[in-house]
Amino acid sequence: MLNTFKSFASAGIALFIATLLVICDLYFDDIGITWFAILWILLFSAILIMLGQFIHAEKEIHNYSFQLSANKERLANEIKHRLWAEKTTAEAKIKSQIVDENIPVLLAYFNIDQRCKYHNRIFRKWFGLKADQIDGKLLEEFADEDFSSSIKRHFNTILSGKTIHEERVLKSIKGFPYIFTEQYVPHMDSKGNTIGFYTLHTPCAQDKKRTSVRKNDQTEKSTTEISNKKTEQHADKNPKRAEISAERIIQAIKSGEFYLYCQKIIPLDSASLSPAQYEILIRMAEEENNLMPPGSFLPLVDQLKLMPQLDRWVANYVVKWLSTNAKEFKSIFSLNVARDTLCDKTFIEFIQDKIQKSKIPANLLCFEIEETDAQANLIDAMLFTEKIRELGCLITLCGFSQDTQSVDLLKKIKIDFLKIDGIIVCNMIYEHDDLIQVKNIKQIAHQFNIRTIAELVENEETISRLRDIGIHYAQGLGIEKPCPLNNLITVKQKTVATTPLTRNK
């Protein structure tokens, strides 16, 4: 209370003295001038004290305001850093989950009671089970003796903190034998105690010989010898594969030593009048009449900056093929455009010249651009899409994953189709977050009046979900496997009046 009334004391005293002076002046004329002078001095003193207190209070308020502003700014920065940290953590979690869910390794985590606490998609597919049939379950409750025997045999060694490496043959649920490299990695706490362990099963190959060895009850040593022999044979073949050099790539482009395949993209709405589409895929000719998949040679082509030449070869081949078959085969053919081709100003002139000479409808050609390439070369992507669409061709943006940059990209370039990232599509029937993301992408595409394509569709359940969401097109092994482009007319004639989904059922 003293602190509360202390600030008002000088004001009260000044008011009291002023009142006293008024009373003395009105009613006490006989008071000497000395007392009046004393009262006036006291009044001015009280006023001066009040002024000093006011200045001091203003100074304190200013200091407190400065401290409050500093604290507010510091708090805002802390909130900003926290949000950034949460966003970074969430992005890292998503990236980690994408890696875990799609690497070709059976990955799982078990506690010391051998209860499964984490597993990736490949692990689930190996057993043919859903997530809730594995989560929290004992290893012996969902895994057969063949799979769990090695873990049980090495369990004590794992608990001691040692990492186990070995190789053996395991059979899938369909009965196919695979050679697996197995790793059991202990997980320790801060005190060095093992609290769980990770299991990594990496499939090396499918091997019939090693299965026959197991059926004949051969020893583990024999199995290892066969494995080593296969490894040596594989190593002997590697130098031939390593001979794929820059000269070989250049010669292949000049000689046209490539084969074009195509994979069908169908409309999910059975009542839709939209034409089917085909994505053009490329294979490179290899010795002994074998074909190399794109992952074996395209990285080298990209490294050598030869992708524009290869894209021209593909476009020229497809245009010639369409000039012969366009009348009876009115489908849209999608051609992938590499990053360097996107920046090649003469490529558009090349396409224009080919379309004019072949006299094919320009809307039969659709050019696919990777989202990452478009973002990295935004000006070139805007120019490319504008000029290509002026020719009458179509544009597909593939690898779309619905982040802020992706949505901003749709505002800057005009496209006809939006191809949803296949990783999201693969996981949507297993992960609720991916399902929500597909729905969000559909809503975004609807706002921009863009048709959507789901890639890497593998099964009927995914097709049904996509149809319910309203996705326009679907592509993947669950729709149709890639086939040679030159066989397309023959395949169509043999399958008249048969829908793609019916053929795959």
C-alpha positions in Angstrom: 0.0 0.0 0.0 2.9 2.3 0.8 4.3 1.8 -2.7 0.9 2.4 -4.2 0.3 5.8 -2.4 3.9 6.9 -2.6 3.6 8.3 -6.1 0.5 10.3 -5.1 2.0 11.8 -1.9 3.6 14.9 -3.5 0.4 15.6 -5.4 -1.7 15.3 -2.2 0.7 17.6 -0.3 0.6 20.2 -3.1 -3.2 20.0 -3.2 -3.3 20.4 0.6 -1.0 23.5 0.6 -2.9 25.1 -2.2 -6.1 24.6 -0.3 -4.5 26.0 2.8 -3.3 29.1 1.0 -6.8 29.8 -0.4 -8.4 29.4 3.1 -5.8 31.7 4.7 -6.3 34.3 2.0 -10.0 34.3 2.4 -10.5 33.9 6.2 -7.2 34.8 8.0 -6.1 38.2 7.0 -4.0 38.7 10.1 -1.5 35.9 9.2 1.9 37.3 8.5 3.5 37.4 5.1 6.2 35.0 6.4 3.8 32.1 6.7 2.4 32.9 3.3 5.9 32.8 1.9 6.6 29.4 3.6 3.4 28.0 2.2 4.2 29.1 -1.3 7.7 27.7 -1.0 6.2 24.3 0.1 3.7 24.4 -2.7 6.5 25.0 -5.3 8.6 22.3 -3.7 5.7 19.8 -3.9 5.1 20.8 -7.6 8.8 20.3 -8.4 8.7 16.9 -6.7 5.7 16.1 -8.8 7.5 17.2 -11.9 10.5 15.1 -11.0 8.3 12.0 -10.4 6.5 12.6 -13.8 9.9 12.8 -15.6 11.0 9.7 -13.8 7.8 7.9 -14.7 8.1 8.8 -18.3 11.6 7.5 -18.4 10.6 4.3 -16.8 7.7 3.9 -19.3 10.1 4.5 -22.1 12.5 1.9 -20.8 9.7 -0.6 -20.3 8.4 0.1 -23.8 11.8 -0.5 -25.2 12.2 -3.7 -23.3 8.7 -4.8 -24.3 9.5 -4.1 -28.0 12.8 -6.0 -27.7 11.1 -9.0 -26.0 8.3 -8.9 -28.7 10.9 -8.9 -31.5 12.9 -11.7 -29.8 9.7 -13.7 -29.3 8.7 -13.2 -32.9 12.1 -14.4 -34.0 11.8 -17.4 -31.8 8.4 -18.2 -33.2 9.8 -17.8 -36.7 12.7 -20.1 -36.0 10.4 -22.6 -34.3 8.1 -22.7 -37.3 11.1 -23.0 -39.6 12.4 -25.9 -37.5 9.0 -27.6 -37.5 8.7 -27.2 -41.2 12.3 -28.5 -41.8 11.6 -31.4 -39.5 8.3 -32.2 -41.3 10.1 -32.0 -44.7 12.9 -34.2 -43.4 10.4 -36.6 -42.1 8.5 -36.7 -45.4 11.8 -37.2 -47.3 12.9 -39.9 -44.9 9.5 -41.6 -45.2 9.7 -41.5 -49.0 13.2 -43.1 -48.9 12.1 -45.7 -46.4 8.9 -46.5 -48.3 10.5 -46.9 -51.7 14.0 -48.2 -51.4 14.1 -51.9 -52.6 14.9 -53.1 -49.1 12.9 -54.8 -46.4 13.3 -52.4 -43.5 11.9 -53.0 -40.0 12.6 -52.1 -36.4 12.0 -54.4 -33.4 12.3 -53.8 -29.7 14.0 -56.3 -27.4 10.8 -58.2 -27.1 10.9 -58.8 -30.9 7.7 -56.7 -31.4 7.7 -54.8 -34.7 7.6 -51.0 -34.1 8.3 -49.8 -37.6 8.3 -51.3 -41.1 8.4 -49.9 -44.7 6.1 -50.7 -47.6 8.5 -53.3 -49.2 8.5 -55.2 -45.8 4.7 -55.3 -45.8 4.5 -56.4 -49.4 6.9 -59.3 -48.8 4.5 -60.8 -46.3 1.3 -59.6 -48.1 0.0 -57.9 -45.0 -1.4 -54.6 -44.0 0.2 -52.2 -41.6 -2.1 -53.0 -38.7 -1.3 -56.7 -39.1 2.3 -56.0 -38.3 2.4 -53.0 -36.0 3.2 -54.1 -32.4 3.1 -57.8 -33.3 5.7 -60.4 -32.3 8.0 -61.5 -35.1 6.7 -65.1 -34.9 3.1 -63.9 -35.2 3.4 -62.7 -38.8 6.7 -64.2 -40.1 7.3 -67.8 -40.9 10.1 -69.9 -39.4 12.2 -69.6 -42.5 12.3 -65.8 -42.2 12.7 -65.5 -38.4 15.1 -68.3 -37.9 18.2 -66.2 -38.6 17.0 -63.4 -36.2 16.4 -65.9 -33.4 19.8 -67.5 -34.0 21.6 -64.2 -33.8 19.4 -62.5 -31.2 21.9 -62.7 -28.3 24.7 -61.5 -30.5 22.5 -58.5 -31.6 21.7 -57.7 -27.9 25.4 -57.6 -27.2 25.7 -54.7 -29.6 27.2 -56.4 -32.6 26.0 -55.9 -36.2 25.3 -59.1 -38.1 25.8 -59.6 -41.9 24.9 -62.8 -43.8 23.4 -64.0 -47.0 20.7 -66.7 -47.6 17.8 -67.6 -49.8 14.2 -66.8 -48.8 11.0 -67.6 -50.6 8.3 -64.9 -51.2 4.6 -65.6 -50.5 4.3 -66.5 -54.2 7.0 -69.1 -53.8 9.8 -67.4 -55.8 13.2 -67.8 -54.2 15.4 -64.7 -53.7 19.0 -64.3 -52.5 19.0 -61.9 -49.6 21.8 -59.9 -48.0 20.7 -59.5 -44.4 21.8 -57.0 -41.8 20.8 -56.8 -38.2 21.8 -53.5 -36.6 21.4 -53.0 -32.8 19.9 -49.7 -31.5 21.5 -48.5 -28.2 20.5 -45.9 -25.7 22.8 -43.3 -24.2 24.1 -45.8 -21.6 25.1 -48.3 -24.2 22.2 -50.8 -23.6 20.6 -52.4 -26.6 16.9 -51.4 -26.7 16.0 -52.7 -30.1 17.4 -53.6 -33.5 16.9 -52.8 -37.2 16.6 -55.5 -39.9 17.6 -54.8 -43.5 16.9 -57.5 -46.1 18.3 -56.6 -49.5 17.2 -58.8 -52.4 20.2 -59.5 -54.6 18.6 -61.8 -57.3 16.1 -64.5 -58.0 18.0 -67.8 -58.1 16.7 -71.2 -59.2 20.0 -73.0 -58.8 20.4 -72.0 -55.1 16.8 -73.3 -54.5 17.7 -76.7 -55.9 20.7 -76.7 -53.7 18.5 -76.1 -50.6 16.0 -78.8 -51.8 18.9 -81.3 -51.9 19.9 -80.4 -48.4 23.3 -79.1 -49.3 25.4 -77.4 -46.7 25.6 -73.7 -46.1 29.1 -73.8 -47.5 27.8 -75.1 -50.9 25.3 -72.3 -51.0 27.9 -69.7 -50.3 30.2 -71.2 -53.1 27.3 -70.9 -55.6 26.6 -67.4 -54.5 30.3 -66.5 -54.9 30.4 -68.1 -58.3 27.4 -66.0 -59.4 29.0 -62.9 -58.0 32.1 -63.6 -60.0 30.1 -64.2 -63.2 28.2 -61.0 -62.6 31.5 -59.1 -62.0 32.8 -60.5 -65.3 29.8 -59.0 -67.1 30.2 -55.6 -65.5 33.2 -54.5 -67.6 31.1 -55.0 -70.7 28.4 -52.9 -69.2 31.0 -50.3 -68.2 32.1 -50.1 -71.9 29.0 -47.9 -72.5 31.0 -44.7 -73.1 30.4 -41.3 -74.6 31.4 -42.6 -78.0 28.9 -45.4 -77.8 26.1 -43.0 -76.8 27.0 -40.6 -79.7 27.2 -43.5 -82.2 23.8 -44.8 -80.9 22.1 -41.4 -81.5 23.6 -41.0 -84.9 22.6 -44.5 -86.0 19.3 -44.5 -84.3 20.0 -47.5 -82.1 17.0 -47.0 -79.9 13.6 -48.6 -79.6 10.5 -46.8 -78.6 8.0 -48.3 -76.2 4.7 -46.8 -75.0 2.5 -47.1 -71.9 -1.2 -46.5 -72.0 -2.9 -43.7 -70.0 -6.6 -44.3 -69.8 -9.5 -42.0 -68.7 -11.0 -43.2 -65.4 -14.5 -42.0 -66.2 -16.0 -44.7 -68.4 -18.4 -42.2 -69.8 -15.7 -39.8 -70.8 -15.1 -39.1 -74.5 -11.5 -38.1 -73.9 -9.0 -40.0 -76.1 -6.6 -42.4 -74.5 -3.0 -41.3 -74.2 0.4 -43.1 -74.5 3.6 -42.0 -72.8 6.6 -42.7 -75.1 9.4 -44.6 -73.4 12.9 -45.3 -74.8 15.2 -48.3 -74.7 18.8 -48.5 -76.1 20.0 -51.4 -78.2 22.6 -53.6 -76.6 24.7 -56.5 -77.7 23.1 -59.9 -78.2 19.7 -58.3 -79.1 19.1 -57.1 -75.5 17.6 -53.7 -74.6 19.0 -51.4 -72.0 16.5 -49.6 -69.7 16.7 -45.8 -69.6 18.3 -45.8 -66.2 21.3 -47.4 -67.7 22.1 -44.9 -70.3 20.1 -41.7 -69.9 22.3 -40.3 -67.0 25.3 -40.5 -69.2 23.4 -38.9 -72.1 22.4 -36.1 -69.7 26.0 -35.8 -68.5 27.2 -35.4 -72.0 24.6 -32.7 -72.8 23.2 -34.9 -75.6 19.6 -35.0 -74.4 18.4 -32.4 -76.9 19.7 -34.6 -79.7 18.1 -37.7 -78.3 14.7 -35.8 -77.7 14.8 -34.7 -81.4 15.4 -38.3 -82.5 12.4 -39.4 -80.4 10.2 -36.6 -81.6 11.1 -37.2 -85.3 10.4 -40.9 -85.0 7.0 -40.4 -83.3 5.9 -37.8 -85.9 6.9 -40.1 -88.7 4.9 -42.9 -87.0 1.9 -40.7 -86.6 2.0 -39.5 -90.2 1.4 -43.1 -91.2 -1.0 -44.2 -88.4 -2.8 -41.0 -87.2 -5.9 -41.7 -89.2 -6.7 -45.0 -87.5 -5.1 -44.2 -84.2 -6.2 -40.9 -82.8 -4.6 -40.9 -79.4 -2.4 -38.4 -77.7 1.3 -39.3 -77.4 3.4 -37.8 -74.6 7.1 -37.1 -75.2 9.4 -36.4 -72.3 11.4 -33.2 -72.5 14.8 -33.1 -70.8 16.1 -30.1 -68.9 18.6 -29.1 -71.6 15.9 -29.5 -74.3 13.7 -27.1 -72.4 16.4 -24.5 -72.7 17.0 -25.2 -76.4 15.3 -22.4 -78.4 15.7 -24.2 -81.7 13.8 -27.3 -80.5 10.4 -25.6 -80.9 11.3 -24.6 -84.5 12.3 -28.2 -85.1 8.9 -29.5 -83.8 7.0 -26.8 -85.9 8.9 -27.9 -89.0 8.1 -31.6 -88.5 4.4 -31.0 -87.8 4.0 -28.8 -91.0 5.8 -31.3 -93.2 4.0 -34.4 -91.8 0.6 -32.6 -91.7 -0.4 -34.4 -88.5 -2.8 -32.8 -86.0 -0.6 -30.9 -83.5 -2.9 -31.9 -80.6 -1.7 -35.5 -80.9 1.6 -34.5 -79.4 2.0 -33.7 -75.7 5.3 -32.7 -74.2 6.0 -33.7 -70.6 8.1 -31.4 -68.4 9.4 -32.4 -65.0 8.3 -30.0 -62.2 11.9 -29.7 -60.9 13.2 -28.8 -64.3 10.5 -26.1 -64.8 11.2 -24.5 -61.4 15.0 -24.5 -62.0 14.5 -23.0 -65.5 11.3 -20.9 -65.0 11.9 -18.4 -67.8 12.7 -21.1 -70.3 9.8 -23.2 -69.1 7.4 -20.3 -69.6 8.7 -19.6 -73.1 8.6 -23.3 -74.0 5.1 -23.9 -72.9 3.8 -20.8 -74.5 5.4 -21.5 -77.9 4.5 -25.2 -77.9 0.8 -24.5 -77.1 0.8 -21.9 -79.9 1.6 -24.7 -82.3 -1.4 -26.6 -81.0 0.5 -29.2 -79.0 -0.3 -30.1 -75.4 1.8 -29.8 -72.2 2.0 -32.1 -69.1 3.7 -31.1 -65.9 4.8 -34.3 -64.2 6.1 -35.1 -60.7 3.6 -32.7 -59.1 3.7 -32.9 -55.2 1.6 -29.9 -54.0 4.0 -27.7 -52.2 4.0 -23.9 -52.2 6.5 -23.7 -55.1 4.4 -26.2 -57.1 1.2 -24.1 -56.8 3.1 -20.9 -57.7 4.4 -22.7 -60.8 0.9 -23.3 -62.0 0.2 -19.6 -61.9 3.2 -18.9 -64.2 3.0 -21.6 -66.9 -0.1 -22.8 -68.7 -0.5 -26.6 -68.9 -3.1 -29.1 -70.1 -2.4 -32.1 -67.8 -1.0 -32.4 -64.3 0.7 -35.7 -63.5 0.7 -36.6 -59.8 3.9 -37.8 -58.3 3.9 -41.6 -58.5 5.3 -42.0 -55.0 2.2 -40.3 -53.6 -0.1 -42.5 -55.7 1.7 -45.7 -54.7 1.3 -44.9 -51.0 -2.2 -43.4 -51.0 -4.0 -46.7 -50.1 -1.6 -47.3 -47.2 -1.0 -43.8 -45.9 -3.9 -41.4 -45.1 -1.6 -38.3 -45.6 -0.8 -39.3 -49.1 -4.5 -39.9 -49.8 -5.3 -36.4 -48.5 -2.5 -35.0 -50.7 -4.0 -36.6 -53.8 -7.3 -35.0 -53.0 -5.7 -31.6 -52.5 -3.9 -31.9 -55.8 -7.2 -32.7 -57.5 -8.8 -29.5 -56.0 -5.8 -27.4 -57.0 -6.0 -28.7 -60.6 -9.7 -28.1 -60.7 -9.1 -24.4 -59.7 -6.8 -24.0 -62.7 -9.0 -26.1 -65.0 -6.3 -28.7 -65.5 -6.9 -32.4 -66.1 -5.1 -34.8 -63.7 -3.1 -38.0 -64.4 -2.1 -40.5 -61.7 1.1 -42.4 -62.5 2.5 -45.7 -61.1 -1.0 -47.1 -60.5 -0.4 -50.7 -59.6 -3.8 -52.3 -58.5 -7.6 -52.1 -58.7 -7.9 -50.6 -55.2 -5.8 -47.6 -56.2 -7.8 -47.3 -59.4 -11.1 -47.3 -57.4 -9.8 -44.6 -55.0 -8.6 -42.4 -57.8 -12.0 -42.7 -59.5 -13.8 -41.7 -56.3 -11.5 -38.7 -55.9 -12.2 -37.6 -59.5 -8.8 -38.0 -61.0 -9.2 -37.9 -64.8 -6.5 -40.4 -66.1 -4.4 -43.3 -64.7 -1.2 -44.9 -65.8 0.9 -47.8 -64.5 1.3 -51.5 -64.5 -2.2 -51.9 -63.0 -3.5 -50.3 -66.2 -1.2 -51.8 -68.9 2.5 -52.7 -69.2 4.7 -50.9 -71.7 4.7 -52.4 -75.2 6.7 -51.6 -78.4 5.3 -48.6 -80.3 5.4 -50.5 -83.6 3.2 -53.3 -82.1 0.5 -50.8 -81.0 -1.6 -51.1 -84.1 -1.5 -54.9 -84.0 -2.4 -54.9 -80.3 -5.3 -52.6 -80.9 -6.7 -54.8 -83.7 -6.6 -57.9 -81.5 -8.3 -56.2 -78.6 -11.2 -54.4 -80.3 -14.2 -53.9 -77.9 -12.0 -54.9 -74.9 -11.3 -52.1 -72.3 -7.8 -51.9 -70.7 -9.2 -52.6 -67.2 -11.0 -55.7 -68.4 -7.8 -57.1 -70.0 -5.9 -56.7 -66.8 -8.4 -58.2 -64.5 
